[in-house]
Amino acid sequence: MQFSPTKVYIEEEALSYPLTSRILEKLHDVPREIISGSQEVIQDFSQRKDPIGEGKRVMLLEVQRGRFLKPCPGTKNYLCCLYEILDLATNCNLDCSYCILQAYLNNPLLVQYVNIDDLFSELDRTLKGDRIYRIGTGELTDSLSLDPITELSRDLVPYFSHLPNACLELKTKSTEVKNLLDLEHRGRTIVAWSLSPDPIICSEELGAPSLEERLRAARLCQEAGYRLGFHFDPLIAYPGWENDYQRVVDSLFQAIDPKRVAWVSLGALRFPPRLGGILRERFPQSRLVAGELFPGMDGKLRYFRPIRTQLFRKVYQWIRERAPEVFCYLCMESPRVWRDSLGWFPQDNYQLRDLLARRCVEL
């Protein structure tokens, strides 16, 4: 079912932008309020019983006053793919128990930046030279869950289709792909899904489509000529996880042609300590609360290394059995875990970045 907010706040400075008009036309029957600034609204939500949950039902349209294109924050203690992030929006209407945004954002509302002409001007200035840029929009929000309202994919995909040295990754848990299917993408957009077993989707990814629904949407994009990505992140250890994740891998490659898969990433459950308290308060029935997690080199709570290695090794083995040529990589892990799980490791972040960049243009 398509999401619709219960209310829209519009900063005065955002009123003159075409994207604002487009969104408000789509939400013509949703109550709206024009505000001079967002701080008073944010303060009001921060005092509510569940500001995070209530904020997920309210949109805020405002102007991005900083840079749109930013490097992945990563960490110096683990290998990072040096992903580039397009900061088009913040927060998400889905409600995943493990979502780091709960502890990261100081604004619980669904924020959409509307000055996209400034975005494209910034990209024009930045995407020069011979380097291949791998850019995603799904770091601080879901790339597609609000696309029926914003239709931003219809701006982004054609723009990237003409770039010789960049690809766009739209990372999502949603099934909102209708706007993509008739676009001229020229292979420069990769549509990627985060995958989990259905027991995890039901208990930890509230409001998200089922595995079958996600794979059906992925198949539609494959039929429209898109290359695909898949992210097993976070992998979660629980009784029976082996059978459940093997079924996910089997379902994936029953539905999708491996030759159309640009990459698969694997990442184990990890989050900053502050999220632990939020998780226990907002999701007291979560199976994650019972997990044994300990501070890693980056300060985030993680499984012990042998548990992470076992998770990665098993899922990688199942992928190799079904799709031997698919490129797999680990997200935020040490060279030792790479070696023990996949049998190799990149020399450094730049080698990993370049390996993935080549995947953007080789398929």
C-alpha positions as CSV (number, residue, x, y, z in Angstrom):
1,M,0.0,0.0,0.0
2,Q,1.4,3.4,-1.0
3,F,2.4,5.6,2.0
4,S,0.8,8.9,2.6
5,P,1.8,11.2,5.5
6,T,-0.7,12.6,8.0
7,K,0.6,16.1,7.6
8,V,3.1,18.2,5.6
9,Y,5.1,21.1,7.0
10,I,6.6,23.5,4.4
11,E,9.4,25.9,5.2
12,E,8.6,29.3,3.6
13,E,11.9,29.2,1.7
14,A,10.8,25.9,0.1
15,L,7.5,27.3,-1.3
16,S,8.9,28.5,-4.6
17,Y,10.5,25.3,-5.7
18,P,8.9,23.0,-8.4
19,L,9.4,19.9,-6.4
20,T,7.4,21.4,-3.5
21,S,4.5,22.0,-5.9
22,R,4.8,18.5,-7.3
23,I,4.7,16.9,-3.8
24,L,1.8,19.0,-2.6
25,E,-0.2,18.2,-5.8
26,K,0.3,14.5,-5.0
27,L,-0.7,15.1,-1.4
28,H,-3.6,17.5,-2.2
29,D,-5.9,16.1,0.5
30,V,-3.2,16.0,3.3
31,P,-3.2,18.8,5.9
32,R,-0.3,21.2,5.5
33,E,1.2,24.0,7.4
34,I,3.7,26.7,6.3
35,I,6.4,27.4,8.8
36,S,9.2,30.0,9.0
37,G,11.6,27.4,10.4
38,S,11.6,23.8,11.6
39,Q,13.1,24.0,15.1
40,E,9.8,24.6,16.8
41,V,8.2,21.7,15.1
42,I,11.2,19.4,15.9
43,Q,11.1,20.5,19.5
44,D,7.4,19.7,19.7
45,F,7.9,16.2,18.3
46,S,10.9,15.6,20.6
47,Q,8.6,15.9,23.6
48,R,6.1,13.3,22.4
49,K,5.9,9.7,23.8
50,D,7.4,8.2,20.6
51,P,8.9,11.0,18.6
52,I,10.6,8.6,16.2
53,G,7.5,6.7,15.4
54,E,5.2,9.8,15.1
55,G,7.8,11.6,13.0
56,K,7.7,8.8,10.4
57,R,4.2,9.9,9.5
58,V,4.9,13.6,8.9
59,M,6.8,15.2,6.0
60,L,8.9,18.4,6.1
61,L,9.8,20.1,2.9
62,E,12.9,22.3,3.2
63,V,15.9,23.6,1.4
64,Q,19.3,21.8,1.6
65,R,21.7,24.5,2.7
66,G,24.8,22.3,2.7
67,R,26.3,19.9,0.2
68,F,24.2,17.2,-1.4
69,L,27.1,14.9,-2.3
70,K,29.0,13.5,0.8
71,P,31.4,10.7,1.4
72,C,30.2,7.6,3.4
73,P,31.3,8.3,7.0
74,G,32.9,4.8,7.2
75,T,35.6,4.3,9.8
76,K,39.4,4.0,9.7
77,N,39.4,0.7,11.5
78,Y,37.6,-1.3,8.9
79,L,37.7,-1.6,5.1
80,C,35.2,0.8,3.5
81,C,34.1,1.0,-0.1
82,L,34.3,4.8,-0.2
83,Y,30.7,5.1,-1.3
84,E,29.4,8.6,-2.2
85,I,26.1,9.6,-0.7
86,L,23.5,11.9,-2.2
87,D,21.8,13.6,0.7
88,L,18.3,14.1,-0.8
89,A,16.2,13.3,2.2
90,T,16.5,12.1,5.8
91,N,14.5,9.5,7.7
92,C,12.2,6.7,6.4
93,N,8.6,5.8,6.7
94,L,9.5,2.1,7.4
95,D,10.3,1.3,11.0
96,C,13.2,-1.2,11.3
97,S,14.2,-2.0,14.9
98,Y,17.9,-2.0,14.0
99,C,17.9,1.3,12.0
100,I,20.8,3.5,13.0
101,L,18.9,6.6,12.0
102,Q,17.0,6.4,15.3
103,A,20.3,7.2,17.1
104,Y,21.8,9.4,14.4
105,L,19.2,12.0,13.4
106,N,18.1,14.9,15.6
107,N,15.0,15.5,13.5
108,P,12.4,12.6,13.6
109,L,10.4,14.0,10.6
110,L,10.5,12.7,7.0
111,V,12.6,15.5,5.6
112,Q,12.6,16.1,1.8
113,Y,15.0,18.6,0.3
114,V,13.3,20.4,-2.6
115,N,16.1,22.5,-4.3
116,I,17.1,19.8,-6.8
117,D,18.4,22.3,-9.4
118,D,21.2,23.0,-6.8
119,L,21.8,19.3,-6.6
120,F,22.3,18.9,-10.3
121,S,24.5,22.0,-10.4
122,E,26.7,20.5,-7.7
123,L,26.9,17.2,-9.6
124,D,27.9,19.0,-12.8
125,R,30.7,20.6,-11.0
126,T,31.9,17.5,-9.1
127,L,31.6,14.6,-11.6
128,K,34.6,15.4,-13.8
129,G,37.8,13.6,-14.7
130,D,38.4,9.9,-15.3
131,R,37.4,8.5,-11.9
132,I,34.2,6.5,-11.8
133,Y,31.8,7.6,-9.1
134,R,29.5,5.1,-7.3
135,I,26.7,7.2,-5.8
136,G,23.7,6.2,-3.7
137,T,20.7,7.9,-2.2
138,G,19.8,5.2,0.4
139,E,22.1,6.1,3.3
140,L,19.8,8.4,5.3
141,T,16.5,7.3,3.8
142,D,15.0,4.5,1.6
143,S,15.7,5.4,-2.0
144,L,12.2,4.5,-3.3
145,S,9.6,4.2,-0.6
146,L,8.5,7.8,-1.1
147,D,9.0,7.9,-4.9
148,P,5.3,7.8,-5.7
149,I,5.1,11.2,-3.9
150,T,8.4,12.8,-4.9
151,E,9.0,11.1,-8.3
152,L,12.6,12.0,-7.9
153,S,13.7,8.8,-9.7
154,R,12.3,10.4,-12.9
155,D,14.8,13.3,-12.4
156,L,17.8,11.2,-11.2
157,V,17.8,8.3,-13.6
158,P,17.8,10.3,-16.9
159,Y,20.5,12.6,-15.5
160,F,22.8,9.7,-14.6
161,S,22.0,7.9,-17.9
162,H,24.1,10.6,-19.7
163,L,27.1,10.4,-17.4
164,P,30.1,8.4,-18.6
165,N,31.8,8.2,-15.3
166,A,29.1,7.7,-12.6
167,C,26.4,5.2,-11.6
168,L,23.5,5.7,-9.3
169,E,22.5,3.0,-6.8
170,L,18.9,3.2,-5.6
171,K,18.9,1.1,-2.4
172,T,15.5,0.1,-1.0
173,K,13.3,-2.3,0.9
174,S,10.2,-1.1,-0.9
175,T,8.3,-2.2,-4.1
176,E,7.8,1.3,-5.4
177,V,9.4,0.8,-8.8
178,K,6.6,1.9,-11.2
179,N,8.3,5.2,-12.0
180,L,11.5,3.4,-13.1
181,L,10.1,1.0,-15.6
182,D,9.7,3.4,-18.6
183,L,12.9,5.5,-18.1
184,E,15.9,5.5,-20.3
185,H,18.6,4.5,-17.9
186,R,21.4,3.2,-20.2
187,G,22.7,0.9,-17.5
188,R,23.8,3.8,-15.3
189,T,21.3,3.1,-12.5
190,I,21.5,0.0,-10.3
191,V,18.4,-0.8,-8.3
192,A,19.3,-2.6,-5.1
193,W,17.3,-4.4,-2.4
194,S,18.1,-5.1,1.3
195,L,17.1,-8.7,1.8
196,S,16.2,-10.5,5.0
197,P,14.4,-13.8,5.9
198,D,10.6,-13.3,6.4
199,P,10.8,-14.0,10.1
200,I,13.2,-11.0,10.4
201,I,11.0,-8.9,8.1
202,C,7.9,-9.6,10.2
203,S,9.6,-9.0,13.6
204,E,12.3,-6.4,12.9
205,E,11.3,-4.5,9.7
206,L,7.9,-3.1,10.4
207,G,6.0,-1.8,7.5
208,A,8.4,-3.3,4.9
209,P,7.3,-5.6,2.1
210,S,7.9,-9.3,2.3
211,L,10.9,-11.0,0.6
212,E,8.7,-12.3,-2.2
213,E,7.3,-8.8,-2.8
214,R,10.8,-7.3,-3.0
215,L,12.0,-10.0,-5.4
216,R,9.0,-9.5,-7.6
217,A,9.8,-5.8,-7.8
218,A,13.5,-6.6,-8.5
219,R,12.4,-8.9,-11.4
220,L,10.3,-6.1,-12.9
221,C,13.4,-3.9,-12.9
222,Q,15.5,-6.7,-14.4
223,E,12.9,-7.0,-17.2
224,A,13.2,-3.2,-17.7
225,G,16.9,-3.7,-18.3
226,Y,18.3,-2.5,-15.0
227,R,21.2,-4.1,-13.3
228,L,20.5,-5.1,-9.7
229,G,22.3,-5.1,-6.3
230,F,21.4,-6.9,-3.2
231,H,22.4,-6.3,0.4
232,F,22.3,-8.9,3.2
233,D,22.8,-6.3,5.8
234,P,22.3,-6.7,8.7
235,L,22.9,-10.4,8.9
236,I,21.4,-11.5,12.2
237,A,22.3,-14.6,14.2
238,Y,19.4,-16.4,15.8
239,P,18.3,-20.0,16.2
240,G,17.6,-21.3,12.8
241,W,19.3,-18.5,10.9
242,E,21.1,-20.9,8.6
243,N,18.0,-22.4,7.1
244,D,16.3,-19.1,6.8
245,Y,19.1,-17.3,5.1
246,Q,19.8,-20.2,2.7
247,R,16.1,-20.0,1.7
248,V,16.6,-16.3,1.0
249,V,19.6,-17.0,-1.3
250,D,17.7,-19.8,-3.1
251,S,14.7,-17.5,-3.6
252,L,16.9,-14.7,-4.9
253,F,18.5,-16.7,-7.6
254,Q,15.2,-18.5,-8.6
255,A,13.8,-15.0,-9.3
256,I,16.8,-13.1,-10.6
257,D,19.4,-13.8,-13.4
258,P,22.8,-13.7,-11.7
259,K,24.2,-12.1,-14.9
260,R,22.2,-9.0,-14.1
261,V,23.5,-8.7,-10.6
262,A,26.2,-6.0,-10.2
263,W,27.1,-6.8,-6.6
264,V,26.0,-8.4,-3.3
265,S,27.1,-7.0,0.0
266,L,27.3,-8.8,3.3
267,G,27.2,-6.9,6.7
268,A,26.6,-8.2,10.2
269,L,24.4,-6.5,12.8
270,R,26.1,-3.5,14.3
271,F,25.0,-0.2,15.9
272,P,26.2,2.5,18.3
273,P,25.6,1.8,22.0
274,R,23.0,4.5,22.2
275,L,20.7,2.6,19.8
276,G,20.6,-0.3,22.3
277,G,18.5,1.7,24.7
278,I,16.2,3.0,21.9
279,L,15.8,-0.5,20.6
280,R,14.8,-1.9,24.0
281,E,12.3,1.0,24.5
282,R,10.7,1.0,21.1
283,F,10.9,-2.7,20.3
284,P,10.8,-4.6,23.6
285,Q,9.9,-7.9,21.8
286,S,12.8,-7.7,19.4
287,R,15.0,-10.8,19.2
288,L,18.0,-8.4,18.8
289,V,17.7,-7.4,22.4
290,A,18.9,-10.9,23.5
291,G,21.9,-10.9,21.1
292,E,25.4,-10.9,22.6
293,L,27.0,-7.8,21.1
294,F,30.3,-6.2,22.2
295,P,32.1,-2.9,21.2
296,G,34.2,-3.3,18.1
297,M,37.2,-1.2,16.9
298,D,34.8,1.6,15.8
299,G,32.9,1.7,19.1
300,K,29.8,0.0,17.6
301,L,28.2,-3.0,19.2
302,R,29.0,-6.1,17.1
303,Y,28.9,-9.9,17.3
304,F,32.2,-11.5,18.2
305,R,34.5,-12.0,15.2
306,P,33.9,-15.8,15.0
307,I,30.2,-15.3,14.8
308,R,30.5,-12.7,12.1
309,T,32.9,-14.9,10.1
310,Q,30.5,-17.8,10.3
311,L,27.6,-15.6,9.1
312,F,29.6,-14.3,6.2
313,R,31.2,-17.6,5.2
314,K,27.9,-19.5,5.1
315,V,25.9,-16.9,3.1
316,Y,28.9,-16.5,0.7
317,Q,29.0,-20.2,0.2
318,W,25.3,-20.4,-0.6
319,I,25.7,-17.5,-3.1
320,R,28.7,-19.2,-4.7
321,E,26.7,-22.4,-5.2
322,R,23.9,-20.6,-6.9
323,A,25.8,-17.8,-8.7
324,P,29.5,-18.4,-8.9
325,E,30.3,-15.2,-10.8
326,V,28.5,-12.7,-8.7
327,F,30.8,-10.1,-7.0
328,C,30.4,-10.1,-3.2
329,Y,32.0,-7.8,-0.7
330,L,31.8,-7.1,3.0
331,C,30.6,-3.9,4.6
332,M,32.8,-2.4,7.3
333,E,34.9,-5.4,8.2
334,S,38.6,-6.0,8.9
335,P,41.0,-7.7,6.4
336,R,41.1,-10.7,8.7
337,V,37.4,-11.2,8.5
338,W,37.5,-10.8,4.7
339,R,40.2,-13.4,4.5
340,D,38.5,-15.9,6.8
341,S,35.1,-15.4,5.2
342,L,35.7,-14.8,1.5
343,G,39.2,-16.1,1.1
344,W,40.7,-12.7,0.0
345,F,40.7,-9.1,1.0
346,P,41.3,-5.7,-0.7
347,Q,44.7,-4.1,-0.1
348,D,42.9,-0.9,1.0
349,N,39.7,1.2,0.7
350,Y,40.8,2.5,-2.7
351,Q,41.2,-0.9,-4.2
352,L,37.7,-1.9,-3.0
353,R,36.3,1.4,-4.3
354,D,37.8,0.7,-7.7
355,L,36.7,-2.9,-7.9
356,L,33.1,-1.8,-7.3
357,A,33.5,1.1,-9.7
358,R,34.4,-1.2,-12.5
359,R,31.3,-3.2,-11.8
360,C,29.4,0.0,-12.6
361,V,30.5,-0.1,-16.2
362,E,31.5,-3.6,-17.1
363,L,28.2,-5.5,-17.1
